[in-house]
Amino acid sequence: MTGETRAGANPVATDMARLAAAWLGGLDDEQRAVGWWGGPGGKHEAERRRWFYTPTDHGGLPLNGQSDRQQRQVLELVASGLSPRGYDLVSTVLGTENILDRVEGFRSEFDTSRGRDPSRYYLRVFGDPEGHGPWGWRFGGHHVSLNFLIAAGQVRSTTPRFFGLDPAVTTFPGGARLDPLGEFQSAARELVTSLPAEARAVAVLHPRAPADLVLGNRSSFTEGATMMPLPDLFRRRPGDDELQARMRAGGDARDREIGYGRQDHELVSVTATPKGISAADLDRSQQECLDRLVRTYHDSLPDALVPSWEIEKLHFAWAGPTEVGAPNYYRIQGEGILIEWDNTARHGNHAHSVVRHLSNDFGADVLARHRRRWH
């Protein structure tokens, strides 16, 4: 899978630059100090490569710190990096914060007066959208993380790209269901259950699913990565020792609940050599199912930003039961790409999904080439 965008991405990059510049131009000095930081590869590079999918400070100017007009400009920029389907998914995730607030009894468990808040989503621009050097932007909050790098008039990186939902499925009057990530799960289950016993034994890494994404929110690929401690998924801030202690206790309880020890974590660890079954060993209908699943993950992007992949070079791995409603995890990996899915919390009704690039997350490959050429 390539880390480059296809020809024709210029209009997307142009729109991003125009919208980001317009947003920055309307900020006051205090807002600008939070929302506009140095360019990629500079002194703020470590922060640019930090990302979260938990209800923590994602870094940047939150929606609740902006005027109505500025909030609209933020959403216009978000829409420029997504397909209409992708934008609708992000909007749905923001709205489900209100549902989760009710599910959790309208209590504040973290570091804010409101527990779950659809206005705690943050935008930060790195670098000058109207300049000649690389620049990027990040939008994120609980269960959304979007990261883009733009260089030489092209969108060069769209990962990490995370979408989650809690609850993953919501029921409405009359039995109607809201299940925005349904295809992310059903196509994978269709694939694993279609495998004959011998092939399924190769694909299934563990009879129980890990409690979260295995690579977590690491800034880059780490060989042999295992599931991260829960406190590491939150931004540390002065005075949050009590919150960190509660997160550690929650993480320990999470491990006890799934019954994972060191060897279990190692079985599902992320390694440079992909685990699971090779797509080259699947029959045509199974390869088509895997291809449909990968396309679902990229359906959130504008057509011009959708990369290509060779299905035969991908691997598919599963962990957990295969029955509908049971907690489950799967991974797709090969030639740079890493897709992870986890739906284990809330008895299999709290889903996480992410697309990573093993070498070009945040445009790392592009920046390295840029430094070699210009410096």
C-alpha positions, 0 to 999 in steps of 0.5 A, a space after each residue: 500500500 502506498 503512502 502517496 496520494 493519487 494524481 488529482 489530489 491538488 484540489 483537496 490540498 488547495 481547499 484545505 489550505 484555503 479553509 485553514 487560512 480562513 480559520 486562522 485569519 479569524 482567530 484572536 491572538 489568544 486563540 491563535 497561540 493555541 490553534 496555530 503551532 510551528 510547521 512539521 519537522 520543527 520544534 513542535 514535531 513531537 506534539 504534532 505526532 501525539 494523538 489520542 482517541 480518549 476523552 482527554 485534551 487532544 491539543 489545539 483550540 476546542 470547539 467550545 472556545 470558538 464562536 459559531 462562525 469559527 466552529 463552522 469553519 472548523 467543520 468545513 475544514 474537516 469536511 475537506 479531508 473527508 468524503 460525504 460519508 466520512 463527514 457524516 460518520 464524524 458528525 455522528 460520533 460527535 452526536 453520540 457523546 450526548 448518548 454516552 453522557 446519558 448512558 453514564 448517568 450524566 456524571 463527570 468522570 474525567 477533568 471537566 465539569 461535563 462528562 461527555 461533551 460534543 464541544 470538546 473536539 480540537 483543531 490545531 494547524 501546524 505550519 503555514 497553509 499559504 506558505 511553500 513548506 510542508 504544513 498539516 492539521 489535526 482534528 480530534 476528540 473522543 473517538 475521532 482523530 484526523 491527521 493530514 500532512 500537505 507538501 508541494 500542493 499534495 496531501 501526502 499523509 492521511 494517517 493515523 485516522 481513527 473512528 470509534 463509537 460508544 455505544 456502537 449500536 443504539 436502538 431508537 423507538 420502533 426498533 430502528 438501529 443506529 450502527 454507523 460502524 456495522 460494516 467494519 465489523 460484519 465484513 470481517 466476521 463474514 470473512 473469518 467465519 467463511 474460513 475452513 477449520 485449518 485456515 481459521 486456526 491460522 487466522 485466529 490469534 487468540 480465543 479472547 480479544 484484547 481489550 483495546 487496539 494493540 498499537 494504541 496511540 503510539 506515534 509510530 510503529 514499534 516492533 512487538 508492540 503490546 496493548 498500552 496501559 490505560 493511563 498512557 492513552 490520556 494526556 498527562 497534565 499537572 494535578 491529574 494524579 488522582 485521574 491517573 490512579 483511577 485510569 491505572 486501576 481501570 486498566 488493571 481491572 480491564 486485564 483481569 476481565 479479559 484474562 490476559 497475561 504477558 504471554 496472551 499479549 505477546 500472542 496478539 502483539 504487532 510485529 513487522 512480520 504480519 500475523 494471521 492468514 495471508 490473503 494469497 491463501 484465500 479463495 476469490 470470494 474471501 479475497 473479495 470480502 477482505 478487499 471490501 473490508 479495506 475499502 470500507 476503511 478508506 470510504 471515509 476519504 475523498 476519492 482523490 486521497 484513497 490509496 491503492 493496495 494489492 490484496 494478495 499482499 495483505 494478512 488478516 488476523 482475528 481474536 475472540 469469538 466469532 458469534 454476533 455480539 461477542 467481543 472481538 478484535 481483528 487486524 489487517 496488515 501488509 506493505 505499510 498498512 495496518 488496520 486495527 479494530 476492537 469492539 470489546 468494552 461495554 460487552 461488545 458495544 464500544 468500538 475502536 477502528 484505526 488506519 495506520 501507515 507503518 512508515 508514513 504516519 504523519 507524513 514521516 516518509 515525506 518529511 524525511 525526503 523533504 529534509 534530504 532534498 532541501 537541507 
